[in-house]
Amino acid sequence: MAQSNEGVDMFLFFDEWSRCIGSKYQKDRLYRYGKFEGCSNQWKDIRIAMNAKIGKTPAEAEALLQTTYYRKTVGSDLSNSPTAGVIWELKEKPGW
């Protein structure tokens, strides 16, 4: 039986999904774009994270996690942010 992979943070993907389906986020999307977001990308991320968590080596799990919507769009890399360079300037070295 496969061991669970402790390197996969399931809470991150559940947090992103719950943020997406939340009323404040959906109200903001309706105001800005005139439609609700289906949050299917975040749900797919949960499925990918579950697959990475169960039965994968840490290297395979990390490769799977790199394919998630979260890692491709924002993740921990601020240069992927849709507001970087538009609303705020991206610093070479953060000041914090």
Backbone as JSON Lines, residues from 0, in Angstrom:
{"i":0,"aa":"M","n":[0.84,-1.18,0.0],"ca":[0.0,0.0,0.0],"c":[0.89,1.24,0.0]}
{"i":1,"aa":"A","n":[0.48,2.21,-0.77],"ca":[1.27,3.44,-0.89],"c":[1.17,4.29,0.37]}
{"i":2,"aa":"Q","n":[2.27,4.93,0.71],"ca":[2.3,5.83,1.86],"c":[1.86,7.21,1.41]}
{"i":3,"aa":"S","n":[1.22,7.94,2.31],"ca":[0.82,9.31,1.97],"c":[2.06,10.19,1.85]}
{"i":4,"aa":"N","n":[2.0,11.14,0.98],"ca":[3.13,12.03,0.74],"c":[2.96,13.27,1.61]}
{"i":5,"aa":"E","n":[3.84,13.43,2.58],"ca":[3.73,14.55,3.52],"c":[4.1,15.89,2.9]}
{"i":6,"aa":"G","n":[4.76,15.89,1.76],"ca":[5.17,17.13,1.11],"c":[4.06,17.84,0.38]}
{"i":7,"aa":"V","n":[2.91,17.21,0.23],"ca":[1.79,17.81,-0.49],"c":[0.88,18.51,0.51]}
{"i":8,"aa":"D","n":[0.69,19.81,0.34],"ca":[-0.14,20.61,1.25],"c":[-1.56,20.69,0.7]}
{"i":9,"aa":"M","n":[-2.42,19.79,1.17],"ca":[-3.81,19.75,0.7],"c":[-4.58,21.0,1.12]}
{"i":10,"aa":"F","n":[-4.24,21.56,2.28],"ca":[-4.96,22.74,2.77],"c":[-4.83,23.91,1.8]}
{"i":11,"aa":"L","n":[-3.7,24.05,1.16],"ca":[-3.5,25.14,0.2],"c":[-4.54,25.07,-0.9]}
{"i":12,"aa":"F","n":[-4.75,23.89,-1.45],"ca":[-5.68,23.75,-2.57],"c":[-7.13,23.83,-2.12]}
{"i":13,"aa":"F","n":[-7.44,23.34,-0.92],"ca":[-8.79,23.51,-0.38],"c":[-9.05,24.99,-0.07]}
{"i":14,"aa":"D","n":[-8.06,25.69,0.43],"ca":[-8.21,27.13,0.7],"c":[-8.49,27.9,-0.59]}
{"i":15,"aa":"E","n":[-7.75,27.59,-1.63],"ca":[-7.96,28.26,-2.91],"c":[-9.36,27.98,-3.47]}
{"i":16,"aa":"W","n":[-9.8,26.74,-3.35],"ca":[-11.13,26.38,-3.83],"c":[-12.21,27.07,-3.0]}
{"i":17,"aa":"S","n":[-12.06,27.06,-1.67],"ca":[-13.07,27.7,-0.82],"c":[-13.08,29.21,-1.01]}
{"i":18,"aa":"R","n":[-11.92,29.81,-1.28],"ca":[-11.88,31.24,-1.59],"c":[-12.65,31.5,-2.87]}
{"i":19,"aa":"C","n":[-12.48,30.65,-3.85],"ca":[-13.13,30.84,-5.15],"c":[-14.65,30.72,-5.05]}
{"i":20,"aa":"I","n":[-15.13,29.77,-4.28],"ca":[-16.58,29.58,-4.2],"c":[-17.24,30.51,-3.18]}
{"i":21,"aa":"G","n":[-16.43,31.27,-2.46],"ca":[-16.96,32.18,-1.45],"c":[-17.78,33.31,-2.04]}
{"i":22,"aa":"S","n":[-18.74,33.79,-1.28],"ca":[-19.66,34.81,-1.78],"c":[-18.96,36.14,-2.1]}
{"i":23,"aa":"K","n":[-17.96,36.52,-1.31],"ca":[-17.26,37.79,-1.57],"c":[-16.53,37.74,-2.91]}
{"i":24,"aa":"Y","n":[-15.82,36.65,-3.16],"ca":[-15.09,36.51,-4.42],"c":[-16.06,36.46,-5.59]}
{"i":25,"aa":"Q","n":[-17.14,35.7,-5.46],"ca":[-18.09,35.58,-6.55],"c":[-18.8,36.92,-6.82]}
{"i":26,"aa":"K","n":[-19.09,37.66,-5.77],"ca":[-19.7,38.98,-5.94],"c":[-18.75,39.92,-6.68]}
{"i":27,"aa":"D","n":[-17.47,39.85,-6.33],"ca":[-16.46,40.66,-7.0],"c":[-16.35,40.29,-8.47]}
{"i":28,"aa":"R","n":[-16.36,38.99,-8.77],"ca":[-16.3,38.54,-10.17],"c":[-17.52,38.99,-10.97]}
{"i":29,"aa":"L","n":[-18.68,38.94,-10.34],"ca":[-19.9,39.38,-11.0],"c":[-19.85,40.87,-11.28]}
{"i":30,"aa":"Y","n":[-19.35,41.65,-10.35],"ca":[-19.24,43.09,-10.52],"c":[-18.23,43.44,-11.62]}
{"i":31,"aa":"R","n":[-17.07,42.79,-11.59],"ca":[-16.0,43.14,-12.54],"c":[-16.23,42.6,-13.94]}
{"i":32,"aa":"Y","n":[-16.69,41.35,-14.04],"ca":[-16.75,40.7,-15.35],"c":[-18.16,40.35,-15.81]}
{"i":33,"aa":"G","n":[-19.15,40.55,-14.94],"ca":[-20.53,40.29,-15.32],"c":[-20.95,38.84,-15.29]}
{"i":34,"aa":"K","n":[-20.12,37.98,-14.69],"ca":[-20.47,36.57,-14.59],"c":[-19.73,35.94,-13.41]}
{"i":35,"aa":"F","n":[-20.28,34.84,-12.94],"ca":[-19.65,34.1,-11.85],"c":[-18.53,33.22,-12.39]}
{"i":36,"aa":"E","n":[-17.61,32.84,-11.51],"ca":[-16.56,31.9,-11.89],"c":[-16.96,30.5,-11.44]}
{"i":37,"aa":"G","n":[-16.77,29.53,-12.31],"ca":[-17.16,28.16,-12.0],"c":[-16.22,27.44,-11.06]}
{"i":38,"aa":"C","n":[-15.02,27.93,-10.87],"ca":[-14.01,27.37,-9.96],"c":[-13.59,25.95,-10.36]}
{"i":39,"aa":"S","n":[-13.75,25.6,-11.63],"ca":[-13.36,24.26,-12.07],"c":[-11.85,24.07,-12.04]}
{"i":40,"aa":"N","n":[-11.09,25.14,-12.28],"ca":[-9.62,25.01,-12.21],"c":[-9.17,24.67,-10.79]}
{"i":41,"aa":"Q","n":[-9.79,25.3,-9.8],"ca":[-9.42,25.02,-8.41],"c":[-9.85,23.61,-8.01]}
{"i":42,"aa":"W","n":[-10.99,23.15,-8.52],"ca":[-11.42,21.79,-8.21],"c":[-10.47,20.76,-8.85]}
{"i":43,"aa":"K","n":[-10.03,21.05,-10.07],"ca":[-9.05,20.17,-10.73],"c":[-7.75,20.13,-9.93]}
{"i":44,"aa":"D","n":[-7.36,21.28,-9.35],"ca":[-6.16,21.32,-8.52],"c":[-6.29,20.4,-7.31]}
{"i":45,"aa":"I","n":[-7.47,20.34,-6.71],"ca":[-7.69,19.44,-5.58],"c":[-7.52,18.0,-6.03]}
{"i":46,"aa":"R","n":[-8.05,17.66,-7.18],"ca":[-7.91,16.29,-7.7],"c":[-6.44,15.95,-7.97]}
{"i":47,"aa":"I","n":[-5.71,16.9,-8.56],"ca":[-4.28,16.68,-8.83],"c":[-3.52,16.51,-7.51]}
{"i":48,"aa":"A","n":[-3.83,17.34,-6.52],"ca":[-3.15,17.25,-5.22],"c":[-3.46,15.92,-4.54]}
{"i":49,"aa":"M","n":[-4.69,15.44,-4.67],"ca":[-5.03,14.14,-4.08],"c":[-4.24,13.03,-4.76]}
{"i":50,"aa":"N","n":[-4.13,13.1,-6.07],"ca":[-3.33,12.1,-6.79],"c":[-1.87,12.17,-6.38]}
{"i":51,"aa":"A","n":[-1.36,13.38,-6.17],"ca":[0.04,13.55,-5.75],"c":[0.24,13.06,-4.33]}
{"i":52,"aa":"K","n":[-0.77,13.23,-3.49],"ca":[-0.66,12.85,-2.08],"c":[-0.67,11.34,-1.9]}
{"i":53,"aa":"I","n":[-1.43,10.65,-2.73],"ca":[-1.61,9.21,-2.55],"c":[-0.8,8.45,-3.6]}
{"i":54,"aa":"G","n":[0.15,7.72,-3.18],"ca":[0.83,6.77,-4.04],"c":[1.88,7.3,-4.98]}
{"i":55,"aa":"K","n":[2.42,8.46,-4.74],"ca":[3.48,8.99,-5.59],"c":[4.73,9.23,-4.76]}
{"i":56,"aa":"T","n":[5.87,9.1,-5.42],"ca":[7.12,9.46,-4.76],"c":[7.16,10.99,-4.64]}
{"i":57,"aa":"P","n":[7.98,11.53,-3.76],"ca":[8.04,12.99,-3.65],"c":[8.39,13.69,-4.97]}
{"i":58,"aa":"A","n":[9.24,13.1,-5.77],"ca":[9.59,13.72,-7.05],"c":[8.41,13.7,-8.01]}
{"i":59,"aa":"E","n":[7.68,12.58,-8.06],"ca":[6.49,12.5,-8.92],"c":[5.41,13.45,-8.43]}
{"i":60,"aa":"A","n":[5.27,13.54,-7.11],"ca":[4.27,14.44,-6.53],"c":[4.58,15.89,-6.9]}
{"i":61,"aa":"E","n":[5.83,16.29,-6.8],"ca":[6.21,17.66,-7.14],"c":[5.98,17.94,-8.62]}
{"i":62,"aa":"A","n":[6.27,16.97,-9.48],"ca":[6.01,17.13,-10.91],"c":[4.53,17.31,-11.17]}
{"i":63,"aa":"L","n":[3.69,16.56,-10.47],"ca":[2.24,16.72,-10.62],"c":[1.79,18.09,-10.13]}
{"i":64,"aa":"L","n":[2.32,18.53,-9.0],"ca":[1.92,19.82,-8.44],"c":[2.32,20.98,-9.34]}
{"i":65,"aa":"Q","n":[3.38,20.82,-10.11],"ca":[3.79,21.88,-11.04],"c":[2.77,22.09,-12.16]}
{"i":66,"aa":"T","n":[1.89,21.11,-12.37],"ca":[0.88,21.22,-13.43],"c":[-0.4,21.88,-12.94]}
{"i":67,"aa":"T","n":[-0.49,22.23,-11.67],"ca":[-1.73,22.8,-11.14],"c":[-1.92,24.24,-11.62]}
{"i":68,"aa":"Y","n":[-3.17,24.63,-11.66],"ca":[-3.53,26.01,-12.04],"c":[-2.91,27.0,-11.06]}
{"i":69,"aa":"Y","n":[-2.91,26.66,-9.78],"ca":[-2.35,27.55,-8.76],"c":[-0.87,27.84,-9.02]}
{"i":70,"aa":"R","n":[-0.1,26.8,-9.28],"ca":[1.35,26.99,-9.52],"c":[1.61,27.72,-10.83]}
{"i":71,"aa":"K","n":[0.76,27.51,-11.83],"ca":[0.97,28.16,-13.12],"c":[0.57,29.63,-13.11]}
{"i":72,"aa":"T","n":[-0.42,29.99,-12.3],"ca":[-0.89,31.37,-12.33],"c":[-0.23,32.26,-11.29]}
{"i":73,"aa":"V","n":[-0.33,31.91,-10.02],"ca":[0.29,32.75,-9.0],"c":[1.27,31.94,-8.18]}
{"i":74,"aa":"G","n":[0.75,31.02,-7.38],"ca":[1.63,30.21,-6.54],"c":[2.49,31.08,-5.66]}
{"i":75,"aa":"S","n":[3.72,30.71,-5.48],"ca":[4.61,31.5,-4.65],"c":[5.49,32.43,-5.48]}
{"i":76,"aa":"D","n":[5.32,32.41,-6.79],"ca":[6.12,33.27,-7.67],"c":[5.33,34.53,-7.98]}
{"i":77,"aa":"L","n":[5.71,35.64,-7.37],"ca":[4.97,36.89,-7.55],"c":[5.02,37.42,-8.97]}
{"i":78,"aa":"S","n":[5.99,37.01,-9.77],"ca":[6.05,37.49,-11.15],"c":[4.91,36.92,-11.99]}
{"i":79,"aa":"N","n":[4.24,35.87,-11.51],"ca":[3.09,35.31,-12.21],"c":[1.8,36.04,-11.88]}
{"i":80,"aa":"S","n":[1.83,36.96,-10.95],"ca":[0.63,37.68,-10.53],"c":[0.09,38.52,-11.68]}
{"i":81,"aa":"P","n":[-1.23,38.51,-11.88],"ca":[-1.81,39.32,-12.96],"c":[-1.71,40.82,-12.71]}
{"i":82,"aa":"T","n":[-1.42,41.23,-11.47],"ca":[-1.31,42.66,-11.18],"c":[0.14,43.14,-11.13]}
{"i":83,"aa":"A","n":[1.11,42.23,-11.25],"ca":[2.52,42.63,-11.22],"c":[2.84,43.46,-12.46]}
{"i":84,"aa":"G","n":[3.36,44.64,-12.25],"ca":[3.72,45.51,-13.36],"c":[2.56,46.33,-13.88]}
{"i":85,"aa":"V","n":[1.34,46.02,-13.46],"ca":[0.17,46.78,-13.9],"c":[-0.28,47.7,-12.77]}
{"i":86,"aa":"I","n":[-0.53,47.11,-11.61],"ca":[-0.98,47.87,-10.46],"c":[0.2,48.23,-9.57]}
{"i":87,"aa":"W","n":[1.15,47.35,-9.44],"ca":[2.31,47.58,-8.6],"c":[3.56,47.1,-9.33]}
{"i":88,"aa":"E","n":[4.68,47.71,-8.99],"ca":[5.95,47.36,-9.59],"c":[6.57,46.17,-8.84]}
{"i":89,"aa":"L","n":[7.02,45.2,-9.57],"ca":[7.65,44.03,-8.98],"c":[9.1,44.37,-8.63]}
{"i":90,"aa":"K","n":[9.45,44.21,-7.35],"ca":[10.81,44.52,-6.9],"c":[11.74,43.35,-7.17]}
{"i":91,"aa":"E","n":[12.99,43.66,-7.41],"ca":[14.0,42.61,-7.58],"c":[14.19,41.87,-6.27]}
{"i":92,"aa":"K","n":[14.29,42.61,-5.17],"ca":[14.45,42.02,-3.86],"c":[13.37,42.61,-2.94]}
{"i":93,"aa":"P","n":[12.47,41.78,-2.43],"ca":[11.42,42.31,-1.55],"c":[12.01,42.99,-0.32]}
{"i":94,"aa":"G","n":[11.3,43.98,0.19],"ca":[11.78,44.75,1.33],"c":[11.43,44.17,2.68]}
{"i":95,"aa":"W","n":[10.69,43.08,2.71],"ca":[10.31,42.54,4.02],"c":[11.26,41.53,4.52]}
